[in-house]
Amino acid sequence: MKKLFIIKIGGNVLDNPAALESFLKDFASIDAPRILIHGGGKIATKLGEQLGIAANYHNGRRITDAQTLDLVTMVYGGLVNKQLVAQLQQLGCNAWGVTGADGNLINAKKRPVKDIDYGFVGDIKPEGVNTKLLTTLLDQNVVPVFAPLTHADGKILNTNADTIASVLAVALGKVADVRLIFCFEKKGVLRDVADAGSVIRHLPRNLYDEYLPQGVFADGILPKLENAYNALNAGVKEVLIGEAGDLVKNTGAQTEGTLITL
C-alpha cells in the first residue's frame, strides 16, 4: 500500500443532507485506499435533549457519564454510522461500519481523573491500533468507517473522532504514505471566526503557539489542531484541515484549506 487517505468528517456537514450527500459522493470517488472517521456530537446532543440528557463539555470535549455513554453508543455506533455506510454502499463504495471494539481495531484505556473527570472516555496510543487487520481490509478494497467509540476492559468508551483519526494516521503511517484530512464546514482554520475568508493557509507550530493565548481558535477547532500536531510529531507526513466540499482537491497535489506543519 502506498498512498492512504485518513479522512475525518464531522460538524455541521453531518447535519446538512445536501452537503453530506456531496461529500460522500466525493469520498466514494477517491481511487485509493481510504478510511472515514465520523463524529456526530450535534446529533447526539439533539437526541439527548429529547431524552432529558444534558450535554456537558470542557475545552470542546464531551464529558461522558453513564447515561451519555448509552446515548453516544446508540447514536455514533448505530444511527450515524449505519446511515453513512448505507449511503456509501449505494455509491458503490464497499464501506464497513466499525467501532474500535470490532475486531479489536482500537484498544484504549479509560482516561484517568485529573483536574477534570471526563467519565467514560477512552485514551488511545498507536500500539492500540490493530494495524494488521486494517491493512488486510484495505488490501481487499474494504473501506472502514469508524464511529468515535473505542473499548477497554469490556466497556465501550467515547473517544474524540479527531483523536481516532490522528492515532490511525500514526499507526498506519508505518506501513503507508498517509495524508490525514480533517473535513468540516469551513474553508480551513480561520484567523477570525467571524470572517469566513480569513483562512490561515499555513499554520506551523510556532504560529499556533503565538495565536493560542490570543484566543484566535474556537473550542471546536482546538482538538483538531492538537491532534494534527500530535500526528506530525509521531511521523505523519501530511495534515490538512479544510472544507468538506474541497475533499477531491485535498486528495490531489494542489490542496486547499490549512496546511498544518511542525
Backbone as JSON, one array per atom type, in Angstrom:
{
  "sequence": "MKKLFIIKIGGNVLDNPAALESFLKDFASIDAPRILIHGGGKIATKLGEQLGIAANYHNGRRITDAQTLDLVTMVYGGLVNKQLVAQLQQLGCNAWGVTGADGNLINAKKRPVKDIDYGFVGDIKPEGVNTKLLTTLLDQNVVPVFAPLTHADGKILNTNADTIASVLAVALGKVADVRLIFCFEKKGVLRDVADAGSVIRHLPRNLYDEYLPQGVFADGILPKLENAYNALNAGVKEVLIGEAGDLVKNTGAQTEGTLITL",
  "N": [[0.84, -1.18, 0.0], [0.61, 2.17, -0.91], [-0.25, 5.17, -1.07], [-2.43, 6.42, 1.39], [-5.47, 7.67, 2.48], [-6.68, 9.19, 5.28], [-9.57, 10.23, 6.57], [-11.48, 12.55, 8.28], [-14.76, 13.38, 9.1], [-17.16, 15.7, 10.2], [-18.97, 17.86, 12.44], [-21.02, 20.48, 11.17], [-21.51, 19.37, 8.69], [-22.49, 16.77, 8.8], [-25.03, 17.31, 9.64], [-26.25, 18.48, 7.53], [-28.02, 17.54, 4.91], [-27.66, 17.88, 2.08], [-24.99, 18.8, 1.83], [-23.69, 16.64, 3.02], [-24.38, 14.53, 1.29], [-23.04, 15.34, -1.05], [-20.4, 15.32, -0.13], [-20.05, 12.55, 0.46], [-20.31, 11.44, -2.08], [-17.99, 12.47, -3.26], [-16.08, 11.3, -1.57], [-16.52, 8.57, -2.1], [-15.61, 8.5, -4.69], [-12.86, 8.58, -4.64], [-9.93, 7.18, -5.79], [-8.25, 5.33, -4.26], [-6.83, 3.67, -1.38], [-8.69, 4.24, 1.62], [-9.91, 5.61, 4.68], [-12.68, 6.41, 6.69], [-13.59, 8.54, 9.31], [-16.03, 9.46, 11.54], [-17.88, 12.04, 13.3], [-20.55, 13.22, 15.22], [-21.61, 14.62, 17.24], [-23.46, 16.77, 17.48], [-25.83, 15.62, 16.67], [-26.12, 13.69, 18.64], [-26.37, 15.36, 20.86], [-28.8, 16.68, 20.27], [-30.67, 14.52, 20.26], [-30.23, 13.71, 22.84], [-31.27, 15.85, 24.31], [-33.98, 15.48, 23.81], [-34.34, 13.21, 25.27], [-33.86, 14.02, 27.78], [-31.21, 14.22, 28.59], [-28.57, 16.08, 29.35], [-26.0, 17.85, 27.58], [-22.53, 18.08, 28.31], [-19.61, 19.85, 28.22], [-16.01, 20.26, 28.1], [-13.46, 22.32, 27.15], [-14.12, 21.79, 24.46], [-14.52, 19.06, 24.43], [-16.56, 16.24, 25.06], [-17.98, 15.48, 28.2], [-18.54, 12.36, 29.59], [-20.91, 10.7, 31.16], [-22.62, 7.79, 32.6], [-25.23, 7.66, 31.47], [-24.89, 9.3, 29.22], [-22.98, 7.84, 27.87], [-24.45, 5.58, 27.02], [-26.16, 6.93, 25.28], [-24.39, 8.04, 23.28], [-23.26, 5.74, 22.28], [-25.44, 4.51, 21.03], [-26.11, 6.52, 19.14], [-23.71, 7.23, 17.73], [-22.46, 4.7, 17.09], [-24.6, 3.35, 16.01], [-27.03, 4.83, 14.7], [-25.8, 7.1, 13.19], [-23.46, 5.94, 12.07], [-24.38, 3.68, 10.6], [-26.14, 4.83, 8.78], [-24.36, 6.32, 7.2], [-22.79, 4.26, 6.13], [-24.7, 2.84, 4.62], [-25.37, 4.79, 2.69], [-22.9, 5.08, 1.4], [-22.56, 2.51, 0.35], [-24.57, 2.52, -1.56], [-23.38, 4.19, -3.35], [-21.48, 2.66, -4.47], [-19.26, 2.19, -2.96], [-17.47, 0.08, -0.96], [-18.17, 0.07, 1.98], [-17.53, -0.48, 5.47], [-18.93, -0.48, 8.5], [-17.65, 0.34, 11.67], [-16.67, 0.15, 15.16], [-14.12, 0.85, 17.6], [-14.11, -1.48, 19.07], [-14.84, -3.57, 17.38], [-13.4, -6.34, 15.95], [-11.28, -5.83, 17.58], [-10.13, -3.4, 16.8], [-9.36, -0.87, 17.75], [-7.89, -0.49, 20.7], [-8.26, 0.89, 23.87], [-7.76, 2.93, 26.85], [-9.44, 3.82, 29.87], [-9.78, 7.23, 30.49], [-7.75, 8.69, 32.92], [-8.67, 10.32, 36.02], [-8.02, 13.68, 36.44], [-7.65, 17.03, 36.68], [-10.14, 17.31, 35.62], [-12.92, 15.16, 35.49], [-13.58, 13.16, 32.97], [-15.22, 11.04, 32.65], [-16.58, 8.2, 31.01], [-14.5, 7.98, 28.89], [-12.21, 7.31, 26.31], [-8.67, 6.93, 26.05], [-6.15, 6.56, 23.64], [-3.33, 4.89, 22.18], [-0.91, 4.65, 19.51], [-0.03, 1.94, 19.43], [-2.24, 0.64, 20.22], [-3.78, 0.2, 18.02], [-5.09, -2.05, 15.68], [-3.25, -2.72, 13.37], [-2.6, -4.71, 11.53], [-5.04, -6.07, 10.89], [-6.53, -3.92, 9.85], [-4.96, -3.23, 7.63], [-5.23, -5.55, 6.11], [-7.98, -5.45, 5.51], [-8.08, -3.08, 3.98], [-6.47, -3.82, 1.84], [-8.18, -5.55, 0.61], [-9.94, -3.93, -0.61], [-11.89, -2.95, 1.08], [-13.59, -0.41, 2.84], [-13.1, 1.01, 5.78], [-15.34, 2.5, 8.1], [-15.31, 4.47, 10.71], [-16.94, 4.79, 13.79], [-16.86, 7.11, 16.54], [-15.9, 5.54, 18.86], [-14.27, 3.52, 21.25], [-12.74, 0.78, 23.06], [-12.28, -0.83, 26.28], [-11.42, -3.17, 28.75], [-13.83, -4.59, 28.5], [-15.72, -2.63, 28.16], [-17.43, -0.1, 26.34], [-16.03, 2.96, 25.17], [-16.32, 6.46, 24.91], [-14.74, 8.33, 22.45], [-12.86, 10.96, 21.19], [-13.39, 11.89, 17.85], [-11.52, 13.2, 16.22], [-9.19, 12.54, 17.54], [-9.13, 9.74, 17.16], [-8.78, 9.68, 14.36], [-6.24, 10.86, 14.18], [-4.63, 9.04, 15.64], [-4.98, 6.68, 14.16], [-3.75, 7.53, 11.8], [-1.1, 7.82, 12.62], [-0.44, 5.16, 13.38], [-0.9, 3.69, 10.99], [0.76, 5.04, 9.36], [3.17, 3.85, 9.46], [3.15, 1.84, 7.64], [2.22, 2.85, 5.3], [1.92, 5.66, 3.03], [0.66, 8.26, 4.45], [-1.96, 10.65, 4.28], [-3.52, 12.81, 6.34], [-6.69, 14.11, 6.71], [-8.79, 16.57, 7.89], [-12.09, 17.24, 7.63], [-14.52, 19.77, 7.47], [-17.11, 22.3, 7.87], [-16.03, 24.73, 7.18], [-13.64, 26.75, 5.28], [-11.13, 26.32, 6.16], [-8.74, 26.65, 8.86], [-9.52, 29.49, 10.67], [-8.41, 32.87, 10.94], [-9.97, 34.81, 12.01], [-12.91, 34.09, 13.45], [-15.3, 35.2, 12.72], [-15.01, 35.92, 10.14], [-15.27, 34.39, 7.24], [-13.47, 34.31, 5.19], [-10.93, 34.51, 6.22], [-8.84, 32.56, 6.11], [-6.19, 30.68, 7.42], [-3.58, 29.78, 5.64], [-1.25, 28.35, 6.04], [-0.12, 26.82, 8.9], [2.25, 26.64, 10.94], [3.8, 25.18, 13.89], [4.93, 27.14, 15.59], [3.5, 29.47, 14.97], [0.93, 28.71, 15.72], [1.36, 28.49, 18.51], [1.74, 31.15, 19.04], [-0.73, 32.31, 18.39], [-2.57, 30.99, 20.05], [-2.77, 31.88, 22.89], [-3.98, 34.29, 22.36], [-6.58, 33.81, 21.91], [-7.49, 33.11, 19.4], [-8.42, 30.72, 18.28], [-11.4, 28.86, 18.07], [-13.26, 26.75, 20.39], [-14.06, 24.35, 19.12], [-12.18, 23.86, 17.1], [-9.84, 23.35, 18.38], [-9.34, 20.61, 19.34], [-8.84, 19.4, 16.84], [-6.51, 20.73, 15.94], [-4.72, 20.1, 18.0], [-4.57, 17.32, 17.74], [-3.61, 17.17, 15.14], [-0.98, 18.19, 15.34], [0.05, 16.33, 17.14], [0.0, 14.05, 15.53], [1.82, 14.77, 13.49], [4.15, 15.06, 14.99], [4.55, 12.43, 15.57], [5.29, 11.33, 13.21], [3.59, 11.36, 10.96], [3.14, 12.39, 7.61], [1.61, 14.39, 6.26], [-0.86, 16.79, 7.06], [-4.04, 18.13, 6.74], [-6.52, 20.66, 7.11], [-9.71, 21.38, 6.16], [-12.46, 22.47, 4.02], [-15.29, 20.36, 3.58], [-16.31, 20.23, 1.0], [-14.08, 20.55, -0.55], [-12.79, 18.17, -0.73], [-11.96, 16.42, -2.88], [-10.01, 17.99, -4.19], [-8.23, 18.15, -2.06], [-7.19, 15.65, -1.92], [-5.42, 15.58, -3.9], [-2.56, 16.96, -5.67], [-2.53, 19.77, -5.59], [-3.65, 21.55, -3.02], [-6.34, 22.81, -0.9], [-7.52, 24.86, 1.87], [-6.11, 24.61, 5.19], [-2.77, 24.01, 5.75], [-1.07, 22.05, 8.0], [1.88, 22.14, 9.82], [5.0, 21.26, 11.43]],
  "CA": [[0.0, 0.0, 0.0], [1.41, 3.39, -0.98], [-0.99, 6.31, -0.54], [-3.62, 6.13, 2.19], [-6.13, 8.86, 2.97], [-7.47, 9.05, 6.5], [-10.43, 11.41, 6.43], [-12.45, 12.72, 9.35], [-15.87, 14.27, 8.77], [-17.99, 15.96, 11.38], [-19.52, 19.2, 12.49], [-22.29, 20.8, 10.52], [-21.69, 18.61, 7.45], [-23.36, 15.63, 9.09], [-26.39, 17.81, 9.87], [-26.71, 19.1, 6.29], [-28.16, 16.42, 3.97], [-27.08, 18.17, 0.76], [-23.53, 18.83, 1.97], [-23.24, 15.28, 3.3], [-24.51, 13.75, 0.05], [-21.95, 15.76, -1.93], [-19.15, 14.81, 0.45], [-19.97, 11.09, 0.32], [-20.03, 11.17, -3.5], [-16.56, 12.74, -3.46], [-15.33, 10.28, -0.84], [-16.65, 7.31, -2.84], [-14.91, 8.6, -5.98], [-11.4, 8.56, -4.46], [-9.37, 5.94, -6.31], [-7.1, 5.0, -3.41], [-7.28, 3.2, -0.06], [-9.14, 5.34, 2.45], [-10.65, 5.33, 5.91], [-13.51, 7.53, 7.11], [-13.92, 8.63, 10.72], [-17.09, 10.46, 11.67], [-18.36, 12.46, 14.6], [-22.0, 13.12, 15.38], [-21.92, 15.2, 18.53], [-24.67, 17.6, 17.47], [-26.97, 14.71, 16.6], [-26.25, 13.11, 19.98], [-26.88, 16.41, 21.75], [-30.22, 16.9, 19.96], [-31.45, 13.39, 20.76], [-30.1, 13.73, 24.29], [-32.24, 16.82, 24.82], [-35.31, 14.85, 23.76], [-34.38, 12.17, 26.29], [-33.55, 14.62, 29.08], [-29.78, 14.03, 28.91], [-27.9, 17.34, 29.0], [-24.61, 17.75, 27.13], [-21.59, 18.78, 29.17], [-18.33, 19.89, 27.52], [-14.88, 21.0, 28.64], [-12.47, 22.53, 26.08], [-14.55, 21.18, 23.21], [-14.62, 17.6, 24.57], [-17.77, 15.87, 25.81], [-17.87, 14.69, 29.43], [-19.42, 11.21, 29.31], [-21.37, 9.88, 32.28], [-23.18, 6.51, 32.16], [-26.35, 7.92, 30.56], [-24.36, 9.84, 27.98], [-22.31, 6.74, 27.16], [-25.51, 4.84, 26.31], [-26.64, 7.78, 24.2], [-23.45, 8.16, 22.17], [-23.1, 4.42, 21.68], [-26.56, 4.33, 20.11], [-26.1, 7.5, 18.05], [-22.49, 7.12, 16.92], [-22.24, 3.34, 16.58], [-25.79, 2.87, 15.32], [-27.73, 5.73, 13.79], [-24.95, 7.84, 12.25], [-22.55, 5.04, 11.36], [-25.05, 2.81, 9.62], [-26.66, 5.66, 7.7], [-23.22, 6.63, 6.31], [-22.43, 3.02, 5.42], [-25.74, 2.56, 3.62], [-25.23, 5.75, 1.6], [-21.68, 4.76, 0.65], [-22.81, 1.29, -0.42], [-25.35, 2.92, -2.73], [-22.47, 4.87, -4.27], [-20.5, 1.69, -4.97], [-18.1, 2.16, -2.06], [-17.68, -1.07, -0.09], [-17.94, 0.55, 3.33], [-17.76, -1.41, 6.58], [-19.05, 0.34, 9.69], [-16.99, -0.28, 12.83], [-16.16, 0.88, 16.32], [-12.83, 0.29, 18.0], [-14.28, -2.81, 19.64], [-15.0, -4.57, 16.32], [-12.11, -6.89, 15.54], [-10.25, -5.21, 18.43], [-9.43, -2.48, 15.91], [-8.73, 0.17, 18.56], [-7.95, -0.75, 22.14], [-7.97, 2.13, 24.6], [-7.87, 2.84, 28.31], [-10.28, 4.87, 30.4], [-8.98, 8.4, 30.85], [-7.65, 8.88, 34.38], [-9.21, 11.58, 36.53], [-7.03, 14.67, 36.88], [-8.41, 18.21, 37.07], [-11.5, 17.09, 35.13], [-13.34, 13.77, 35.3], [-14.29, 13.08, 31.69], [-16.13, 9.9, 32.67], [-16.28, 7.03, 30.17], [-13.8, 8.48, 27.72], [-11.04, 6.49, 26.04], [-7.4, 7.43, 25.52], [-5.54, 5.5, 22.83], [-1.98, 5.06, 21.66], [-0.77, 3.94, 18.22], [0.11, 0.49, 19.6], [-3.56, 0.08, 20.45], [-4.46, 0.03, 16.74], [-4.87, -3.36, 15.03], [-2.78, -2.35, 12.03], [-2.61, -5.89, 10.65], [-6.4, -6.29, 10.4], [-6.9, -2.79, 9.0], [-4.24, -3.36, 6.36], [-5.87, -6.65, 5.38], [-9.25, -4.93, 4.99], [-7.79, -2.1, 2.92], [-5.95, -4.58, 0.68], [-9.33, -6.21, -0.01], [-10.81, -2.83, -1.08], [-12.9, -2.61, 2.07], [-13.4, 0.96, 3.34], [-13.59, 1.12, 7.15], [-15.99, 3.74, 8.52], [-15.19, 4.4, 12.17], [-17.65, 5.6, 14.77], [-15.9, 7.56, 17.55], [-16.02, 4.71, 20.05], [-13.23, 2.51, 21.43], [-13.13, -0.13, 24.14], [-11.29, -1.27, 27.26], [-11.95, -3.95, 29.88], [-15.2, -5.0, 28.26], [-16.59, -1.46, 28.15], [-17.31, 0.89, 25.27], [-15.59, 4.27, 25.64], [-16.47, 7.57, 23.99], [-13.4, 8.8, 22.1], [-12.91, 12.05, 20.23], [-13.16, 11.41, 16.48], [-10.26, 13.76, 15.74], [-8.13, 11.73, 18.15], [-9.09, 8.46, 16.45], [-8.17, 9.92, 13.06], [-4.82, 11.11, 14.39], [-3.94, 7.81, 16.06], [-4.95, 5.79, 13.0], [-2.75, 8.05, 10.87], [0.23, 7.49, 13.16], [-0.22, 3.71, 13.32], [-0.83, 3.22, 9.61], [1.87, 5.73, 8.71], [4.33, 2.96, 9.47], [3.04, 0.89, 6.52], [1.67, 3.53, 4.13], [2.14, 7.1, 2.92], [-0.64, 8.74, 4.96], [-2.38, 12.04, 4.35], [-4.62, 12.96, 7.27], [-7.51, 15.26, 6.31], [-9.95, 16.89, 8.72], [-13.08, 17.95, 6.81], [-15.68, 20.33, 8.17], [-17.92, 23.19, 7.04], [-15.31, 25.96, 6.86], [-12.59, 26.61, 4.28], [-9.89, 25.98, 6.85], [-8.61, 27.3, 10.17], [-9.74, 30.92, 10.45], [-7.75, 33.86, 11.83], [-11.1, 35.5, 12.65], [-14.04, 33.18, 13.28], [-16.41, 35.94, 12.14], [-14.66, 36.2, 8.75], [-15.07, 33.1, 6.56], [-12.36, 34.4, 4.25], [-9.65, 34.7, 6.9], [-8.22, 31.24, 6.25], [-4.74, 30.59, 7.62], [-3.19, 28.76, 4.66], [-0.16, 27.54, 6.58], [-0.09, 27.01, 10.35], [3.32, 25.93, 11.63], [3.59, 25.11, 15.33], [5.28, 28.39, 16.27], [2.4, 30.41, 14.78], [-0.14, 28.22, 16.59], [1.7, 28.87, 19.88], [1.57, 32.6, 19.14], [-2.15, 32.64, 18.3], [-3.4, 30.32, 21.06], [-3.14, 32.73, 24.04], [-4.76, 35.43, 21.89], [-7.97, 33.38, 21.76], [-7.83, 33.06, 17.98], [-9.06, 29.45, 17.9], [-12.62, 28.46, 18.77], [-13.12, 25.46, 21.08], [-14.24, 23.2, 18.24], [-11.02, 23.6, 16.26], [-8.68, 23.01, 19.21], [-8.97, 19.19, 19.27], [-8.27, 19.1, 15.52], [-5.14, 21.21, 15.9], [-3.94, 19.31, 18.94], [-4.33, 16.0, 17.15], [-2.78, 17.35, 13.95], [0.42, 18.3, 15.76], [0.45, 15.03, 17.69], [0.26, 13.14, 14.4], [3.05, 15.19, 12.84], [5.25, 14.73, 15.89], [4.73, 10.98, 15.56], [5.79, 10.87, 11.92], [2.67, 11.51, 9.84], [3.76, 13.32, 6.67], [0.77, 15.5, 5.8], [-2.14, 17.02, 7.74], [-4.8, 19.23, 6.17], [-7.84, 20.97, 7.66], [-10.38, 22.15, 5.12], [-13.9, 22.31, 3.78], [-15.68, 19.05, 3.04], [-16.51, 20.37, -0.44], [-12.79, 20.56, -1.23], [-12.14, 16.88, -0.49], [-11.26, 15.9, -4.07], [-8.79, 18.8, -4.33], [-7.31, 17.88, -0.96], [-6.54, 14.35, -2.12], [-4.52, 15.74, -5.04], [-1.29, 17.65, -5.45], [-2.81, 21.15, -5.26], [-4.63, 21.47, -1.95], [-6.97, 23.99, -0.34], [-7.6, 24.77, 3.32], [-4.97, 24.94, 6.04], [-1.72, 23.01, 5.87], [-0.5, 22.04, 9.34], [3.25, 21.62, 9.84], [5.75, 21.5, 12.67]],
  "C": [[0.89, 1.25, 0.0], [0.64, 4.54, -0.33], [-2.22, 5.84, 0.22], [-4.17, 7.45, 2.72], [-6.95, 8.51, 4.21], [-8.24, 10.34, 6.67], [-11.45, 11.44, 7.56], [-13.5, 13.74, 8.93], [-16.73, 14.48, 10.02], [-18.63, 17.32, 11.29], [-20.83, 19.33, 11.76], [-22.53, 20.0, 9.24], [-22.63, 17.44, 7.67], [-24.81, 16.05, 9.27], [-27.02, 18.41, 8.62], [-26.82, 18.03, 5.2], [-27.52, 16.67, 2.61], [-25.56, 18.17, 0.8], [-22.99, 17.43, 2.21], [-23.3, 14.42, 2.05], [-23.36, 14.07, -0.91], [-20.62, 15.22, -1.44], [-18.99, 13.31, 0.22], [-19.73, 10.69, -1.14], [-18.54, 11.38, -3.79], [-15.71, 11.67, -2.79], [-15.34, 8.95, -1.6], [-15.83, 7.32, -4.12], [-13.39, 8.5, -5.85], [-10.86, 7.19, -4.86], [-8.08, 5.6, -5.55], [-7.64, 4.42, -2.11], [-7.62, 4.39, 0.84], [-9.92, 4.81, 3.65], [-11.43, 6.58, 6.27], [-13.77, 7.42, 8.61], [-14.95, 9.74, 10.87], [-17.34, 10.83, 13.12], [-19.86, 12.24, 14.69], [-22.46, 13.75, 16.67], [-23.19, 16.02, 18.55], [-25.92, 16.74, 17.41], [-27.21, 14.08, 17.96], [-26.83, 14.13, 20.96], [-28.38, 16.63, 21.54], [-31.08, 15.77, 20.49], [-31.39, 13.31, 22.29], [-31.08, 14.69, 24.94], [-33.64, 16.23, 24.84], [-35.48, 13.8, 24.85], [-34.06, 12.71, 27.69], [-32.12, 14.42, 29.53], [-29.03, 15.27, 28.43], [-26.46, 17.08, 28.58], [-23.72, 18.6, 28.01], [-20.21, 18.7, 28.52], [-17.28, 20.63, 28.34], [-13.82, 21.08, 27.55], [-12.83, 21.77, 24.8], [-14.7, 19.67, 23.27], [-15.79, 17.24, 25.49], [-17.4, 15.07, 27.07], [-18.95, 13.61, 29.37], [-19.73, 10.44, 30.58], [-22.06, 8.63, 31.72], [-24.34, 6.71, 31.18], [-25.85, 8.4, 29.2], [-23.65, 8.75, 27.18], [-23.33, 5.9, 26.39], [-25.99, 5.63, 25.09], [-25.67, 7.78, 23.02], [-23.17, 6.81, 21.51], [-24.21, 4.16, 20.65], [-26.46, 5.25, 18.9], [-24.9, 7.31, 17.14], [-22.36, 5.74, 16.26], [-23.41, 2.79, 15.8], [-26.28, 3.84, 14.27], [-26.81, 6.37, 12.74], [-24.1, 6.89, 11.41], [-23.26, 4.25, 10.27], [-25.71, 3.61, 8.49], [-25.54, 5.99, 6.7], [-22.83, 5.4, 5.49], [-23.43, 2.72, 4.32], [-25.61, 3.5, 2.42], [-23.99, 5.45, 0.75], [-21.85, 3.49, -0.18], [-23.61, 1.61, -1.68], [-24.48, 3.56, -3.79], [-21.37, 3.94, -4.79], [-19.23, 1.62, -4.15], [-18.34, 1.07, -1.01], [-17.32, -0.73, 1.35], [-18.28, -0.51, 4.37], [-17.76, -0.59, 7.86], [-18.52, -0.36, 10.92], [-16.85, 0.71, 13.97], [-14.79, 0.29, 16.63], [-12.92, -1.1, 18.57], [-14.35, -3.9, 18.57], [-13.63, -5.04, 15.84], [-10.96, -6.38, 16.39], [-9.44, -4.2, 17.63], [-8.73, -1.35, 16.67], [-8.96, -0.12, 20.04], [-7.5, 0.5, 22.88], [-7.87, 1.86, 26.1], [-8.72, 4.01, 28.77], [-9.4, 6.02, 30.88], [-8.94, 8.57, 32.36], [-8.19, 10.25, 34.79], [-8.06, 12.47, 36.99], [-7.81, 15.89, 37.35], [-9.89, 18.05, 36.72], [-11.75, 15.6, 35.03], [-14.18, 13.7, 34.03], [-15.23, 11.88, 31.63], [-15.65, 8.78, 31.76], [-15.71, 7.47, 28.83], [-12.52, 7.67, 27.54], [-9.85, 7.28, 25.54], [-6.72, 6.29, 24.8], [-4.13, 5.9, 22.42], [-1.86, 4.29, 20.35], [-0.66, 2.42, 18.36], [-1.23, -0.18, 19.93], [-4.36, -0.16, 19.17], [-4.08, -1.31, 16.13], [-4.5, -3.11, 13.57], [-2.88, -3.51, 11.05], [-4.0, -6.11, 10.06], [-6.84, -5.16, 9.48], [-6.23, -2.87, 7.64], [-4.85, -4.45, 5.5], [-7.18, -6.18, 4.75], [-9.01, -3.99, 3.82], [-7.27, -2.8, 1.66], [-7.06, -5.3, -0.07], [-10.36, -5.19, -0.52], [-12.01, -2.59, -0.19], [-12.57, -1.22, 2.63], [-13.96, 1.04, 4.76], [-14.19, 2.5, 7.43], [-16.11, 3.68, 10.04], [-16.15, 5.34, 12.87], [-16.67, 5.98, 15.86], [-16.07, 6.85, 18.9], [-14.87, 3.7, 20.07], [-13.67, 1.57, 22.55], [-11.95, -0.43, 25.05], [-12.0, -2.04, 28.36], [-13.43, -4.29, 29.74], [-16.19, -3.86, 28.2], [-16.34, -0.62, 26.9], [-16.89, 2.22, 25.89], [-15.79, 5.31, 24.54], [-15.07, 8.14, 23.72], [-13.5, 9.83, 21.0], [-12.54, 11.56, 18.83], [-11.88, 11.97, 15.88], [-9.08, 12.96, 16.28], [-8.0, 10.38, 17.44], [-8.42, 8.63, 15.09], [-6.66, 10.09, 13.19], [-4.06, 9.82, 14.73], [-3.9, 6.79, 14.92], [-3.89, 6.22, 12.01], [-1.34, 7.69, 11.33], [0.52, 6.0, 13.0], [-0.04, 3.22, 11.9], [0.26, 3.93, 8.81], [3.14, 4.9, 8.68], [4.31, 1.98, 8.29], [2.52, 1.55, 5.24], [2.07, 5.0, 4.17], [0.82, 7.78, 3.23], [-0.79, 10.24, 4.79], [-3.62, 12.09, 5.23], [-5.38, 14.24, 6.94], [-8.69, 15.4, 7.26], [-10.89, 17.76, 7.89], [-14.2, 18.49, 7.69], [-16.32, 21.39, 7.28], [-17.22, 24.49, 6.64], [-14.17, 25.67, 5.89], [-11.25, 26.19, 4.87], [-9.9, 26.58, 8.24], [-8.66, 28.81, 9.95], [-8.96, 31.77, 11.45], [-8.8, 34.61, 12.62], [-12.34, 34.66, 12.4], [-15.25, 33.87, 12.67], [-16.2, 36.23, 10.66], [-14.32, 34.89, 8.04], [-13.9, 33.12, 5.59], [-10.99, 34.5, 4.89], [-8.91, 33.39, 7.15], [-6.71, 31.38, 6.44], [-4.25, 29.45, 6.73], [-2.11, 27.83, 5.18], [-0.05, 27.84, 8.07], [1.02, 26.15, 10.97], [3.14, 26.04, 13.14], [3.9, 26.43, 16.03], [4.18, 29.45, 16.12], [1.19, 30.01, 15.62], [0.12, 28.66, 18.04], [1.54, 30.37, 20.1], [0.09, 32.96, 19.21], [-2.97, 32.12, 19.48], [-3.74, 31.22, 22.25], [-3.93, 33.97, 23.65], [-6.24, 35.08, 21.73], [-8.43, 33.3, 20.33], [-8.69, 31.84, 17.65], [-10.29, 29.17, 18.75], [-12.44, 27.07, 19.36], [-13.17, 24.28, 20.12], [-13.02, 22.85, 17.4], [-9.83, 23.12, 17.08], [-8.34, 21.52, 19.2], [-8.36, 18.8, 17.92], [-6.81, 19.52, 15.46], [-4.23, 20.4, 16.82], [-3.59, 17.95, 18.34], [-3.49, 16.08, 15.88], [-1.31, 17.4, 14.34], [0.92, 17.0, 16.4], [0.81, 14.05, 16.58], [1.57, 13.49, 13.71], [4.27, 14.85, 13.7], [5.57, 13.24, 15.88], [5.08, 10.43, 14.18], [4.84, 10.94, 10.75], [3.19, 12.62, 8.92], [2.93, 14.56, 6.41], [-0.53, 15.58, 6.6], [-2.78, 18.26, 7.14], [-6.11, 19.41, 6.94], [-8.55, 21.84, 6.65], [-11.84, 21.82, 4.98], [-14.19, 20.95, 3.16], [-15.83, 19.1, 1.52], [-15.22, 20.39, -1.24], [-12.07, 19.21, -1.11], [-11.36, 16.38, -1.69], [-9.96, 16.67, -4.3], [-7.76, 18.41, -3.27], [-6.75, 16.46, -0.96], [-5.6, 14.39, -3.32], [-3.27, 16.49, -4.66], [-1.51, 19.1, -5.02], [-3.96, 21.2, -4.24], [-5.18, 22.83, -1.57], [-6.88, 23.9, 1.2], [-6.32, 25.19, 4.02], [-4.01, 23.76, 6.11], [-1.09, 23.14, 7.25], [0.89, 21.42, 9.3], [3.89, 21.91, 11.19], [6.58, 22.77, 12.54]]
}
